Amino acid sequence: MQDPQELRSLPAWKVHTLTAYRKDTWSLSVTRNRRLTLRIDIAEREICDLNLEDYH
């Protein structure tokens, strides 16, 4: 991946960025209630703070 926006090319993942205090966090759908959330350090080209979260 050269640019984090490339994640959006996979519609099944329902990729989006979060807002408010988590504005630099990306969310990817795993199951109906579960999401992978992560931050991307562009300078270091790495994923940070990877979590599996229950949204409901």
N, CA, C and O of each residue as an XYZ file, in Angstrom:
224
protein
N       0.842     -1.162      0.000
C       0.000      0.000      0.000
C       0.895      1.235      0.000
O       1.762      1.378      0.862
N       0.690      2.101     -0.938
C       1.443      3.343     -1.018
C       0.745      4.492     -0.302
O       1.395      5.401      0.214
N      -0.580      4.443     -0.274
C      -1.383      5.519      0.301
C      -2.538      4.891      1.092
O      -3.195      3.984      0.583
N      -2.800      5.346      2.311
C      -3.905      4.775      3.095
C      -5.254      4.824      2.372
O      -6.120      3.990      2.637
N      -5.441      5.761      1.487
C      -6.706      5.851      0.751
C      -6.969      4.606     -0.094
O      -8.108      4.357     -0.490
N      -5.933      3.829     -0.372
C      -6.102      2.593     -1.140
C      -6.983      1.590     -0.405
O      -7.564      0.706     -1.035
N      -7.092      1.708      0.910
C      -7.985      0.826      1.672
C      -9.425      0.953      1.193
O     -10.189     -0.011      1.249
N      -9.790      2.118      0.733
C     -11.169      2.373      0.286
C     -11.529      1.603     -0.983
O     -12.705      1.532     -1.343
N     -10.542      1.027     -1.666
C     -10.810      0.296     -2.906
C     -11.431     -1.079     -2.656
O     -11.775     -1.782     -3.606
N     -11.574     -1.464     -1.396
C     -12.164     -2.752     -1.033
C     -13.513     -2.517     -0.356
O     -13.573     -2.443      0.871
N     -14.596     -2.397     -1.125
C     -15.906     -2.031     -0.575
C     -16.427     -2.979      0.504
O     -17.148     -2.537      1.399
N     -16.089     -4.249      0.449
C     -16.599     -5.209      1.434
C     -16.115     -4.891      2.846
O     -16.755     -5.291      3.819
N     -15.008     -4.187      2.971
C     -14.461     -3.843      4.283
C     -15.155     -2.644      4.912
O     -14.973     -2.388      6.102
N     -15.948     -1.902      4.141
C     -16.655     -0.711      4.637
C     -15.689      0.234      5.368
O     -15.951      0.677      6.486
N     -14.596      0.518      4.718
C     -13.528      1.334      5.309
C     -13.964      2.794      5.433
O     -14.539      3.370      4.509
N     -13.675      3.373      6.595
C     -13.914      4.795      6.789
C     -13.026      5.292      7.927
O     -12.507      4.505      8.718
N     -12.867      6.584      7.991
C     -12.115      7.174      9.096
C     -13.111      7.638     10.151
O     -14.234      8.035      9.840
N     -12.680      7.579     11.387
C     -13.525      8.006     12.487
C     -13.419      9.517     12.670
O     -12.590     10.170     12.036
N     -14.253     10.058     13.528
C     -14.291     11.509     13.729
C     -14.022     11.856     15.194
O     -13.740     10.985     16.017
N     -14.115     13.122     15.488
C     -13.934     13.658     16.849
C     -12.549     13.323     17.381
O     -11.551     13.536     16.692
N     -12.477     12.801     18.603
C     -11.175     12.548     19.228
C     -10.422     11.379     18.576
O      -9.254     11.151     18.892
N     -11.074     10.640     17.675
C     -10.424      9.515     16.982
C     -10.268      9.801     15.495
O     -10.303      8.878     14.682
N     -10.098     11.058     15.133
C     -10.117     11.460     13.728
C      -9.019     10.844     12.864
O      -9.175     10.788     11.644
N      -7.925     10.384     13.443
C      -6.858      9.754     12.657
C      -6.946      8.237     12.671
O      -5.989      7.556     12.302
N      -8.082      7.704     13.091
C      -8.269      6.258     13.199
C      -9.120      5.753     12.035
O     -10.138      6.349     11.682
N      -8.679      4.647     11.454
C      -9.419      3.989     10.376
C     -10.234      2.842     10.963
O      -9.842      2.243     11.965
N     -11.361      2.541     10.342
C     -12.219      1.444     10.763
C     -12.500      0.535      9.563
O     -12.840      1.011      8.480
N     -12.355     -0.782      9.769
C     -12.633     -1.781      8.747
C     -13.610     -2.797      9.315
O     -13.417     -3.277     10.432
N     -14.636     -3.127      8.581
C     -15.647     -4.070      9.035
C     -15.092     -5.500      9.026
O     -14.448     -5.922      8.066
N     -15.353     -6.234     10.109
C     -14.962     -7.637     10.195
C     -16.223     -8.501     10.184
O     -16.369     -9.387      9.342
N     -17.123     -8.238     11.119
C     -18.426     -8.895     11.166
C     -19.458     -7.810     11.443
O     -19.138     -6.621     11.455
N     -20.673     -8.225     11.659
C     -21.742     -7.248     11.882
C     -21.452     -6.282     13.031
O     -21.707     -5.085     12.905
N     -20.929     -6.778     14.136
C     -20.658     -5.933     15.302
C     -19.176     -5.664     15.549
O     -18.843     -4.859     16.418
N     -18.306     -6.296     14.833
C     -16.871     -6.163     15.093
C     -16.186     -5.334     14.012
O     -16.497     -5.439     12.826
N     -15.253     -4.514     14.457
C     -14.474     -3.672     13.554
C     -13.010     -3.737     13.938
O     -12.675     -3.814     15.120
N     -12.136     -3.705     12.939
C     -10.722     -3.477     13.183
C     -10.524     -1.978     13.134
O     -10.942     -1.326     12.177
N      -9.900     -1.431     14.137
C      -9.560     -0.014     14.106
C      -8.046      0.099     14.179
O      -7.384     -0.696     14.847
N      -7.516      1.075     13.501
C      -6.070      1.236     13.435
C      -5.704      2.658     13.066
O      -6.503      3.405     12.501
N      -4.491      3.007     13.396
C      -3.918      4.262     12.940
C      -2.774      3.923     12.009
O      -2.130      2.885     12.166
N      -2.516      4.780     11.047
C      -1.438      4.565     10.093
C      -0.426      5.686     10.251
O      -0.755      6.862     10.099
N       0.810      5.309     10.558
C       1.909      6.269     10.638
C       2.515      6.361      9.244
O       3.285      5.493      8.834
N       2.165      7.409      8.528
C       2.594      7.552      7.141
C       4.101      7.732      7.042
O       4.730      7.172      6.143
N       4.684      8.494      7.940
C       6.124      8.741      7.910
C       6.924      7.451      8.068
O       7.917      7.240      7.372
N       6.487      6.593      8.985
C       7.186      5.328      9.241
C       6.662      4.177      8.385
O       7.245      3.093      8.360
N       5.539      4.431      7.673
C       4.909      3.424      6.822
C       4.566      2.162      7.605
O       4.929      1.048      7.227
N       3.840      2.380      8.734
C       3.450      1.245      9.545
C       2.084      1.459     10.178
O       1.608      2.588     10.300
N       1.462      0.357     10.577
C       0.175      0.386     11.261
C       0.426      0.440     12.758
O       1.263     -0.291     13.287
N      -0.316      1.323     13.439
C      -0.183      1.488     14.891
C      -1.544      1.268     15.540
O      -2.580      1.441     14.899
N      -1.538      0.893     16.788
C      -2.770      0.806     17.589
C      -3.858     -0.022     16.920
O      -4.984      0.451     16.768
N      -3.549     -1.218     16.529
C      -4.513     -2.119     15.908
C      -5.384     -2.755     16.991
O      -4.873     -3.342     17.945
N      -6.712     -2.632     16.834
C      -7.663     -3.157     17.818
C      -8.830     -3.841     17.130
O      -9.232     -3.443     16.036
N      -9.373     -4.867     17.766
C     -10.633     -5.479     17.359
C     -11.673     -4.987     18.346
O     -11.576     -5.275     19.539
N     -12.667     -4.250     17.868
C     -13.642     -3.614     18.746
C     -15.057     -4.097     18.472
O     -15.415     -4.406     17.336
N     -15.843     -4.157     19.518
C     -17.266     -4.443     19.421
C     -17.987     -3.101     19.388
O     -17.961     -2.368     20.377
N     -18.621     -2.769     18.286
C     -19.262     -1.476     18.129
C     -20.595     -1.372     18.869
O     -21.082     -0.263     19.090
N     -21.186     -2.482     19.252
C     -22.513     -2.431     19.864
C     -22.547     -3.221     21.141
O     -23.587     -3.292     21.796
